[in-house]
Amino acid sequence: MGKFEIKTDKSGQFRFNLKANNGQVILSSEGYTTKAACENGIESVRKNSQEDGRFDRKTAKDGSPYFNLKASNGQVIGNSEMYSSTAAMENGIASVKTNAPDAGVDDNS
């Protein structure tokens, strides 16, 4: 089963990563000023990850596919790594859908 990991970055902001059961990061958050806001972001990922329309599939300037997960208000709540192919990106989206709803939280902040 996947897990969310909360950490504090160099500027003191809280961030989370969603990791698959193999330990690979499949979604990363923006920086939050409070831990409570970061925890709300995790809840938003759990909820919004179940709606395919919330995944904004993109292509980087170098042609690498990636995705953003958006909340119902359109705000980006997480982004993926760059993938080598569209199929790999779709597998990443499937992994977020599978792992996010029941993922535990490790607070490393």
Kinemage of the C-alpha trace (Angstrom):
@kinemage 1
@onewidth
@group {chain A} dominant
@subgroup {mainchain}
@vectorlist {calphas} color= white
{ca met a 1} P 0.000 0.000 0.000
{ca gly a 2} L 1.188 3.504 -0.758
{ca lys a 3} L 1.832 6.276 1.726
{ca phe a 4} L 1.995 10.028 1.992
{ca glu a 5} L 5.188 11.463 3.460
{ca ile a 6} L 5.134 14.953 4.947
{ca lys a 7} L 8.427 16.818 5.141
{ca thr a 8} L 9.664 20.345 5.715
{ca asp a 9} L 11.693 21.984 2.951
{ca lys a 10} L 14.656 24.355 3.338
{ca ser a 11} L 12.368 27.393 3.463
{ca gly a 12} L 10.294 25.892 6.293
{ca gln a 13} L 7.287 25.002 4.164
{ca phe a 14} L 5.472 21.685 4.451
{ca arg a 15} L 5.301 19.391 1.432
{ca phe a 16} L 4.053 15.887 0.818
{ca asn a 17} L 4.938 13.108 -1.566
{ca leu a 18} L 2.650 10.218 -2.391
{ca lys a 19} L 4.745 7.078 -2.730
{ca ala a 20} L 3.666 3.803 -4.290
{ca asn a 21} L 4.207 0.559 -2.403
{ca asn a 22} L 7.579 0.187 -4.167
{ca gly a 23} L 8.740 3.489 -2.613
{ca gln a 24} L 8.654 5.475 -5.848
{ca val a 25} L 7.263 9.019 -5.634
{ca ile a 26} L 4.166 9.232 -7.835
{ca leu a 27} L 2.851 12.683 -6.815
{ca ser a 28} L 4.443 15.731 -5.169
{ca ser a 29} L 2.751 18.738 -3.610
{ca glu a 30} L 3.369 22.444 -3.599
{ca gly a 31} L 4.712 24.086 -0.444
{ca tyr a 32} L 2.272 24.836 2.362
{ca thr a 33} L 2.866 27.364 5.148
{ca thr a 34} L 1.241 25.190 7.825
{ca lys a 35} L 1.088 21.482 8.530
{ca ala a 36} L -2.715 21.707 8.700
{ca ala a 37} L -2.846 23.094 5.150
{ca cys a 38} L -0.532 20.284 4.012
{ca glu a 39} L -2.807 17.703 5.644
{ca asn a 40} L -5.792 19.308 3.884
{ca gly a 41} L -3.871 18.911 0.618
{ca ile a 42} L -3.480 15.187 1.326
{ca glu a 43} L -7.224 14.862 1.925
{ca ser a 44} L -7.852 16.707 -1.333
{ca val a 45} L -5.614 14.234 -3.189
{ca arg a 46} L -7.505 11.307 -1.653
{ca lys a 47} L -10.818 12.751 -2.810
{ca asn a 48} L -9.885 14.146 -6.222
{ca ser a 49} L -7.698 11.235 -7.318
{ca gln a 50} L -10.801 9.153 -7.931
{ca glu a 51} L -12.054 11.417 -10.735
{ca asp a 52} L -10.172 10.951 -13.999
{ca gly a 53} L -11.146 14.450 -15.138
{ca arg a 54} L -9.063 15.939 -12.314
{ca phe a 55} L -5.855 14.656 -13.936
{ca asp a 56} L -4.469 17.278 -16.314
{ca arg a 57} L -2.255 15.421 -18.776
{ca lys a 58} L 0.583 17.617 -20.052
{ca thr a 59} L 3.695 17.543 -22.211
{ca ala a 60} L 6.903 19.317 -21.187
{ca lys a 61} L 8.933 21.395 -23.630
{ca asp a 62} L 11.283 18.441 -24.150
{ca gly a 63} L 8.329 16.211 -25.074
{ca ser a 64} L 8.152 14.323 -21.754
{ca pro a 65} L 4.623 13.521 -20.599
{ca tyr a 66} L 3.570 14.406 -17.039
{ca phe a 67} L 0.384 15.211 -15.152
{ca asn a 68} L -1.043 17.546 -12.564
{ca leu a 69} L -3.854 16.604 -10.197
{ca lys a 70} L -6.325 19.437 -9.713
{ca ala a 71} L -8.949 20.097 -7.063
{ca ser a 72} L -12.550 20.885 -7.978
{ca asn a 73} L -11.668 24.609 -7.919
{ca gly a 74} L -8.973 24.049 -10.564
{ca gln a 75} L -6.031 24.517 -8.199
{ca val a 76} L -3.110 22.124 -8.708
{ca ile a 77} L -2.682 19.947 -5.609
{ca gly a 78} L 0.037 17.665 -6.907
{ca asn a 79} L 2.275 17.031 -9.874
{ca ser a 80} L 4.061 14.021 -11.241
{ca glu a 81} L 7.561 13.319 -12.389
{ca met a 82} L 8.416 13.459 -16.075
{ca tyr a 83} L 7.712 10.166 -17.834
{ca ser a 84} L 9.396 8.498 -20.788
{ca ser a 85} L 6.119 7.749 -22.567
{ca thr a 86} L 2.400 8.444 -22.471
{ca ala a 87} L 1.792 4.834 -21.408
{ca ala a 88} L 4.157 5.266 -18.451
{ca met a 89} L 2.325 8.473 -17.473
{ca glu a 90} L -1.043 6.667 -17.615
{ca asn a 91} L 0.432 3.977 -15.355
{ca gly a 92} L 1.455 6.752 -12.947
{ca ile a 93} L -2.091 8.124 -12.940
{ca ala a 94} L -3.463 4.627 -12.311
{ca ser a 95} L -1.027 4.246 -9.418
{ca val a 96} L -2.216 7.514 -7.834
{ca lys a 97} L -5.836 6.381 -8.199
{ca thr a 98} L -4.996 3.042 -6.560
{ca asn a 99} L -2.721 4.265 -3.767
{ca ala a 100} L -4.111 7.640 -2.663
{ca pro a 101} L -7.472 6.723 -1.084
{ca asp a 102} L -6.113 4.384 1.606
{ca ala a 103} L -2.520 5.592 1.912
{ca gly a 104} L -1.217 6.169 5.406
{ca val a 105} L 0.702 9.281 6.417
{ca asp a 106} L 4.307 9.383 7.640
{ca asp a 107} L 5.042 12.751 9.220
{ca asn a 108} L 8.745 13.462 8.802
{ca ser a 109} L 8.440 17.198 9.367
